[in-house]
């Protein structure tokens, strides 16, 4: 599958512009990690771009990624993409075995959190976000309550990366697509 075909599929299922932007952010972070690990940048990017395409219609933990995986299988997506998508849901019984799986889980929640940090800046520009701000906001329990700090920390641990380096990697990736994110 090409990025264009994947983008069309994502747009077919996702109407919410903020969810689309989240998926663009995850795509950018995944491509950055693919380069870092000498992996297939297109495959990793497509995984990030399509990872939540079923969430709007099937948001429950029991359905999210399970129904989407079936759709992706029917459309001929590679098994490693399907496995990564199934494993990125925290309550999933699909283990995060591959580096692709771990990277997707590690960047997913953090991308959402970084967007929240950018949105409280006066300019609402991601260019102004610094690691110090992200770390400070992570400590503020009332800030972006819906984002699981536990999942962010577990992702860092599973990917086995240094915390600040991971945050900087994801932040830099998102800065590279700031126009697509509206930030």
C-alpha positions in Angstrom: 0.0 0.0 0.0 1.2 3.5 -0.8 0.9 6.5 1.5 -1.7 8.0 -0.9 -3.9 4.9 -0.7 -3.5 4.8 3.1 -4.3 8.5 3.3 -7.5 8.0 1.3 -8.5 5.0 3.5 -7.8 7.1 6.6 -9.9 10.0 5.3 -12.7 7.5 4.4 -12.9 6.5 8.1 -11.8 9.6 10.0 -13.9 12.8 9.8 -12.5 14.4 13.0 -9.7 16.8 11.9 -7.9 16.6 15.2 -7.7 12.8 15.0 -6.4 13.2 11.4 -3.7 15.6 12.7 -2.8 13.2 15.5 -2.2 10.5 12.9 -0.1 12.8 10.8 2.0 13.5 14.0 2.4 9.8 14.7 3.3 9.2 11.0 6.1 11.8 11.3 7.4 10.4 14.5 7.4 6.8 13.1 9.3 7.9 10.0 11.9 9.6 12.2 12.3 6.4 14.2 12.5 4.3 11.1 15.5 6.5 9.9 17.1 6.2 13.3 16.8 2.4 13.3 17.6 1.9 9.6 14.1 0.5 9.0 11.6 0.9 6.2 10.5 4.5 6.4 7.5 4.1 4.2 6.2 1.1 6.1 6.7 2.7 9.5 5.1 6.0 8.3 2.1 4.1 6.9 1.8 2.3 10.2 1.7 5.7 12.0 -0.7 7.2 9.5 -3.3 4.5 9.7 -2.9 3.3 13.3 -6.1 5.0 14.7 -8.3 4.9 11.6 -11.0 2.8 13.2 -11.0 4.8 16.5 -13.7 7.2 15.6 -16.2 4.5 14.7 -14.9 1.8 17.2 -13.4 3.6 20.2 -13.9 0.9 22.8 -10.8 -1.0 23.9 -12.4 -4.2 22.8 -13.0 -3.0 19.3 -10.4 -0.4 18.5 -7.6 -1.9 16.4 -9.4 -5.3 16.2 -12.0 -4.2 13.7 -9.4 -2.0 11.9 -7.0 -4.9 11.7 -9.7 -6.9 9.9 -10.2 -4.1 7.4 -6.5 -3.8 6.8 -6.1 -7.5 6.3 -8.9 -7.5 3.7 -7.1 -4.6 1.9 -3.8 -6.5 1.8 -1.8 -4.5 4.3 1.4 -6.2 5.5 1.1 -8.4 8.6 3.7 -6.3 10.5 1.6 -3.2 10.1 -1.5 -5.0 11.3 0.4 -6.5 14.3 1.8 -3.2 15.3 -1.7 -1.6 15.1 -3.2 -4.4 17.1 -0.5 -4.2 19.8 -0.6 -0.4 20.2 -3.8 -0.5 22.2 -2.8 -0.7 25.9 -5.3 -3.4 26.8 -4.6 -5.5 23.7 -3.7 -9.2 24.0 -1.4 -8.7 21.0 2.2 -8.5 22.4 4.5 -5.7 21.4 7.4 -7.9 20.1 8.9 -6.1 17.1 10.6 -2.7 17.2 7.8 -1.4 15.0 5.3 -2.3 17.7 7.3 -0.7 20.4 7.9 2.5 18.5 4.2 2.9 17.6 3.2 2.5 21.3 6.0 4.8 22.4 5.1 7.7 20.1 1.3 7.5 20.1 0.4 9.0 23.5 3.4 11.4 23.5 2.3 12.9 20.2 -1.0 13.7 21.7 0.6 15.2 24.8 2.9 17.4 22.8 0.0 18.8 20.9 -1.7 19.7 24.2 1.5 21.4 25.4 1.7 23.4 22.1 -2.0 24.5 22.4 -1.5 26.2 25.7 1.4 28.3 24.3 0.2 31.9 23.6 1.1 31.4 19.9 -0.1 27.8 19.8 3.0 27.0 17.8 4.9 23.8 18.2 8.1 25.6 17.4 8.0 27.2 20.9 7.6 23.9 22.7 10.7 22.8 24.6 11.5 19.5 26.4 11.5 21.4 29.7 7.8 22.4 29.1 6.8 18.8 28.2 8.4 17.4 31.4 6.8 20.1 33.5 3.4 19.5 32.1 3.8 15.7 32.5 4.1 16.3 36.2 0.9 18.4 36.3 -1.8 15.8 36.9 -4.6 18.1 35.9 -3.1 19.0 32.5 -4.2 16.9 29.5 -5.8 14.4 31.9 -6.9 12.1 29.1 -3.3 11.4 28.1 -1.9 8.4 30.1 1.4 9.3 31.7 1.8 5.6 32.5 1.6 4.7 28.8 4.1 7.3 27.9 6.6 6.0 30.5 5.9 2.4 29.5 6.5 3.2 25.9 9.8 4.8 26.7 10.8 1.8 28.7 9.7 -0.8 26.1 11.5 1.1 23.3 14.5 1.3 25.6 15.3 4.9 24.8 16.5 7.7 27.0 13.5 9.8 28.1 14.7 13.2 27.1 16.1 11.9 23.8 12.7 10.3 23.0 10.8 13.4 23.7 13.2 15.5 21.6 13.0 13.0 18.7 9.2 13.0 18.7 9.0 16.8 19.2 11.5 17.4 16.3 9.5 15.0 14.0 6.3 16.9 14.8 8.0 20.3 14.2 8.8 19.0 10.7 5.1 18.6 9.9 3.8 21.6 11.9 1.8 22.9 8.9 -0.1 19.6 8.6 -0.8 19.8 12.4 -2.0 23.4 12.3 0.6 24.2 14.9 
